[in-house]
Amino acid sequence: MKKRLLLPVLFFFAGLYTAHAQKIASYNAEDLVARTADKDTLYIVNFWATWCVPCVKELPAFNMVHDLYKDKPVKVLLVSFDFKEQYPVKLQSWVAKKKLRPEVAWFNETNPTSYIPKIAPEWEGGLPATLLINNKTGEKKLHPDEISVDELKSWIDKQLPQ
C-alpha cells in the first residue's frame, strides 16, 4: 500500500520540478545571429556544454552578471553544445538543477566549418567561449576561454552609457 502511494507522490513532485524548468529553444547560426541583433542591447553569448568542466565552473559568473544588470539593456544568453540525445529533457532538468537564470538555448548545428564563420570567424570552436556583442558600435569580441565576473563587468561598464 505504501509503495503504491509513494509513486504518485513522486510523479507529482517531479511534475512540479519540471513545470518550473526553463523552456530551451533550439538555435542554428542564423537564429543566434538574429537573436543577438538588437542595437539597443549588449549581448553576452556563452558557448558551453554540461560535460565541459571549465564551462560548468564559469556558469555562476553568468548568473551574477544576469542579476547585476537585469534592469539594464544587457542580455546573457547561454548556448549549449550538448549532444542531441540530451535535448530538451535532460538539458532542461540540468539547467533547473543548476538554477541557471539567463536564457539558455541549445545549438543544433554540428558542422563547425559552416556555423563558425556566421557567428565569429576567429573562433576555433573550443569550449568555453564567450562572445561579447555591442551592435550599436559594431563591436564583437570573442573571449575563447573561461571568463570571470570582473572581466564581464569591465566590458559591460565600458559599453553602457553613463
VENFEN-V7425 format. One record per residue. N is the residue number from 1. PSI is psi in degrees with one decimal (NA if undefined). OMEGA is omega in whole degrees, 0 to 359 (NA if undefined). Layout:
n->N psi->PSI omega->OMEGA
n->N psi->PSI omega->OMEGA
This chain:
n->1 psi->-45.5 omega->181
n->2 psi->-37.1 omega->180
n->3 psi->-39.7 omega->180
n->4 psi->-34.8 omega->179
n->5 psi->-35.0 omega->183
n->6 psi->-41.5 omega->181
n->7 psi->-49.1 omega->178
n->8 psi->-35.1 omega->179
n->9 psi->-43.6 omega->178
n->10 psi->-43.5 omega->178
n->11 psi->-36.8 omega->178
n->12 psi->-49.8 omega->181
n->13 psi->-34.7 omega->175
n->14 psi->-38.3 omega->177
n->15 psi->-40.7 omega->177
n->16 psi->-40.8 omega->181
n->17 psi->-46.5 omega->182
n->18 psi->-21.7 omega->179
n->19 psi->-28.7 omega->181
n->20 psi->2.3 omega->180
n->21 psi->144.7 omega->179
n->22 psi->134.7 omega->173
n->23 psi->131.4 omega->184
n->24 psi->116.4 omega->180
n->25 psi->156.2 omega->175
n->26 psi->122.9 omega->183
n->27 psi->147.4 omega->164
n->28 psi->-176.7 omega->184
n->29 psi->-42.4 omega->180
n->30 psi->-40.7 omega->177
n->31 psi->-43.3 omega->181
n->32 psi->-44.4 omega->179
n->33 psi->-43.2 omega->179
n->34 psi->-39.3 omega->181
n->35 psi->-25.0 omega->184
n->36 psi->31.6 omega->187
n->37 psi->-11.1 omega->183
n->38 psi->127.7 omega->182
n->39 psi->-16.9 omega->183
n->40 psi->11.0 omega->182
n->41 psi->138.4 omega->171
n->42 psi->136.1 omega->181
n->43 psi->134.5 omega->171
n->44 psi->108.4 omega->183
n->45 psi->114.5 omega->181
n->46 psi->129.6 omega->177
n->47 psi->125.3 omega->190
n->48 psi->177.1 omega->174
n->49 psi->152.6 omega->181
n->50 psi->-25.8 omega->181
n->51 psi->-2.5 omega->182
n->52 psi->107.7 omega->185
n->53 psi->-49.3 omega->179
n->54 psi->-29.7 omega->178
n->55 psi->-49.6 omega->181
n->56 psi->-37.2 omega->181
n->57 psi->-36.3 omega->183
n->58 psi->-6.6 omega->182
n->59 psi->-37.8 omega->177
n->60 psi->-29.8 omega->177
n->61 psi->-37.8 omega->181
n->62 psi->-34.2 omega->173
n->63 psi->-45.2 omega->181
n->64 psi->-46.6 omega->180
n->65 psi->-41.8 omega->177
n->66 psi->-46.1 omega->181
n->67 psi->-41.8 omega->182
n->68 psi->-35.2 omega->187
n->69 psi->22.7 omega->184
n->70 psi->-23.5 omega->179
n->71 psi->14.0 omega->180
n->72 psi->165.5 omega->179
n->73 psi->63.3 omega->181
n->74 psi->129.1 omega->181
n->75 psi->124.9 omega->175
n->76 psi->127.8 omega->180
n->77 psi->121.7 omega->180
n->78 psi->113.6 omega->184
n->79 psi->110.2 omega->184
n->80 psi->135.4 omega->174
n->81 psi->30.8 omega->178
n->82 psi->162.1 omega->184
n->83 psi->151.5 omega->183
n->84 psi->-36.5 omega->181
n->85 psi->-20.8 omega->182
n->86 psi->-9.5 omega->183
n->87 psi->134.7 omega->357
n->88 psi->-21.5 omega->192
n->89 psi->-54.3 omega->182
n->90 psi->-39.3 omega->181
n->91 psi->-43.5 omega->178
n->92 psi->-42.5 omega->180
n->93 psi->-42.5 omega->180
n->94 psi->-44.6 omega->180
n->95 psi->-42.6 omega->179
n->96 psi->-42.1 omega->180
n->97 psi->-38.6 omega->180
n->98 psi->-5.3 omega->178
n->99 psi->47.5 omega->177
n->100 psi->127.1 omega->183
n->101 psi->-30.1 omega->176
n->102 psi->162.9 omega->176
n->103 psi->137.1 omega->177
n->104 psi->137.2 omega->175
n->105 psi->154.6 omega->177
n->106 psi->130.5 omega->181
n->107 psi->121.9 omega->189
n->108 psi->5.6 omega->178
n->109 psi->149.2 omega->183
n->110 psi->-1.6 omega->181
n->111 psi->97.0 omega->184
n->112 psi->-31.9 omega->180
n->113 psi->-17.9 omega->177
n->114 psi->-46.3 omega->187
n->115 psi->-31.1 omega->183
n->116 psi->-46.3 omega->180
n->117 psi->-27.3 omega->180
n->118 psi->-28.5 omega->184
n->119 psi->-57.1 omega->181
n->120 psi->98.1 omega->185
n->121 psi->-27.3 omega->180
n->122 psi->-9.9 omega->181
n->123 psi->133.2 omega->178
n->124 psi->0.2 omega->176
n->125 psi->-0.6 omega->181
n->126 psi->153.7 omega->177
n->127 psi->144.5 omega->354
n->128 psi->160.8 omega->173
n->129 psi->147.4 omega->180
n->130 psi->131.0 omega->178
n->131 psi->123.4 omega->180
n->132 psi->123.8 omega->187
n->133 psi->127.0 omega->171
n->134 psi->97.4 omega->183
n->135 psi->-24.8 omega->179
n->136 psi->-40.4 omega->180
n->137 psi->-10.7 omega->183
n->138 psi->5.5 omega->181
n->139 psi->130.9 omega->172
n->140 psi->115.2 omega->184
n->141 psi->123.0 omega->179
n->142 psi->131.0 omega->174
n->143 psi->100.4 omega->190
n->144 psi->37.6 omega->183
n->145 psi->-171.7 omega->175
n->146 psi->150.3 omega->179
n->147 psi->147.7 omega->183
n->148 psi->165.4 omega->175
n->149 psi->-43.5 omega->181
n->150 psi->-40.8 omega->178
n->151 psi->-41.6 omega->179
n->152 psi->-47.5 omega->180
n->153 psi->-42.1 omega->180
n->154 psi->-47.0 omega->179
n->155 psi->-47.1 omega->181
n->156 psi->-47.8 omega->184
n->157 psi->-30.5 omega->176
n->158 psi->-27.1 omega->184
n->159 psi->-33.5 omega->184
n->160 psi->139.1 omega->175
n->161 psi->141.8 omega->182
n->162 psi->NA omega->NA
